[in-house]
Amino acid sequence: MTNVGRAESVASGKAVQGGQKGVSGGSVKKPIRIPTLRELPSVAELTAAVRKLPEVRRNLIEQVKAELAAGTYETPQRIDIAVERLIAELYPGL
């Protein structure tokens, strides 16, 4: 096996060099660091983070699903707004 050293690095939480094999142009990606188990958030921290998330608006989801099914969701006005927002995101200050 040729990836034994890499597996050991992943298990130890050390930085792993990504993209070394088969990269065109010879460029190498930045190293990624895999967190150790001690560095991962606890169940209590994850639960607290989930509780901070906004409530799901089921009525809005059901309305959008119904409009999509009926073919009435994509209107020219909504498409124009989406395109304008996309352009603004891709080209800020334009």
N, C-alpha and C positions, 0 to 999 in steps of 0.2 A: 504494500500500500504506500502510495506516495504522499498522502495527506495526513500522516500520523502527527507531524509537527504542528500542522494547522489545527487538528482536533485537540491537541494538548493546549494550544493557545486559546482556543474557544472555551475549553473547560476551565481554564485558569482565569479568564476574564482579561487577558492581555489583548493588546491591539492586534488585529488580523489584517494583513495586507490583502485587499480585494482587487480583483481584476488583473492579476499578473499573467495568467495563461490566456492565450488566444486573443489578446487585445490588439486590434489593428492600429498601426501607427506607433506602437511601442509605448504608448502612454500608460501610466499606472494610476489607478484611482487612489484617493486618500485612504489611509488606514481607517478601519471601523473598529470601535471598541465595544465588546460584548460585556454587559454588566454582570457582575457576580450575583449569586442568590441573595447575599446580604444587602446588595444595593437596590434590589427590586422593591417596589412599594408593598406594604403589608396589606392584608385584606381590609383592615379598618381604613387605611388611607384610600384604597380603591373605592370602598363603599362611600366614604365621604365625598370623593370626587364625583361619583355617579349621582349622589343626592343633590349636588350643585347644578347638574344639568337641567336645562329647561324642560318643562313638561311637554309631552308629545300632544299635539293638537289633533286628536283623532278625527274630529269633525272636518278639519281642513284636509286631512289625508283622504278621507272618504269622498269629499267633494272633488278633489283632483282626480282620484281614481275613476269616479263616475264620468267626469268630463273627458278623460283620456279614452275611456271605453266608448263614449258616444262620439268621439272625434271632434269635440268642440273646445278642447283645451288650447290647442295651438292656433291662435288667431294672429293675423298680421301685426296687430298692435303688440302682442306679447313677444313675437319674434323680433320686432324692431327694438323693443326694450332690451331683450337678451343680447342682440348684436351690439347695441350701444354700450352695454355694460362690459361685454367681452372686449371691445375695442378700448374702452377706458382702462380696463385692467391690463391689457397687453401693452398699451401705449399711453402711460400716464402723462398728463400735461398736453395731450394732443388737442 
